[in-house]
Amino acid sequence: MSDALRIVHGAFGRVALLDMDRSLVRHAHPHCHVLLKVDGDDTQFLVGDHVAPLTNDLAVLVNAWEPHAYIHDPRRKNALILALYIEPDWLRGFRPNWAASGAPGFFEQSAGAVTAHIRQIALDLSAEMVHAPGASKRQEDLLSELMIAVIERFTPWRSVGASLREIARSQAIDWRVGKAIMLMRSDPAASPSVDTLAKSAGLSRAHFFRMFESSTGVTPHVFLNVLRVEMAVGAIVDGDETFATIGDRLGFSAPAHFTRFFRDHCSVAPSEFRQVARLGR
């Protein structure tokens, strides 16, 4: 079973050190997502429709809201993966146009060759997370250095989202899709059907489905799952509710269903996620 060795949370988003031995379902995140191999065998992810290898020399790069899945090969040894989920508002603090990391197309490719510098920072950050879990300042300094190096390496950072106007346009969503998203956010436990969402938007089912995917990059089902995962992560890390209570609030009929859903999206069970995320506090 996959293990989360360390998870750190903050204004930057979250960083997880994962010992992976099981596949993950097709899912997405509202932040840019960077995966770096720390140890173990080479592996791969499916990013969009492309297989992206993860090796000592290649990082996997996933844009915000880009569907992806982990593909585990049981014939190989586990891969130890440093997974970064980085908030656009935190990156804005380095350069205003880096807020475009929350929009499609921030990374031009789903995989890229890492420099020796990037690999060393990733190894240093991983070691710091394991050996000094309470050293949050040192970890954030390393994460800052790592993300600056990654963005300068893998994005056209001097021109991407060059103005606030371009960022706003890139993140614009059709108002009818926006109404459906508001409905989903207001009550994720209701799990509204595509027919219900289409009706709220005043569109036919087929037209709504196409427009939703065109606007967000994901299907309504995947979008709702993203909302549920992020709400679950916040409740698990920052609150003391039971997992049964969290699962019920998010629309799961039994605690086991919530546990399975969370493990399929985050690689580990909610109990392990909470325990590891609170190390060093």
Secondary structure as UniProt FT lines:
FT   STRAND          3..10
FT   TURN            11..12
FT   STRAND          13..20
FT   STRAND          32..40
FT   STRAND          43..47
FT   TURN            48..49
FT   STRAND          50..54
FT   STRAND          58..62
FT   TURN            64..65
FT   STRAND          68..71
FT   TURN            74..75
FT   STRAND          79..86
FT   HELIX           88..92
FT   TURN            93..94
FT   HELIX           96..102
FT   TURN            104..105
FT   STRAND          111..113
FT   HELIX           116..131
FT   TURN            133..134
FT   HELIX           136..154
FT   TURN            157..161
FT   HELIX           164..170
FT   HELIX           175..186
FT   HELIX           188..190
FT   HELIX           194..201
FT   HELIX           205..216
FT   HELIX           220..238
FT   HELIX           243..249
FT   TURN            250..251
FT   HELIX           255..266
FT   HELIX           270..277
FT   TURN            278..280
//
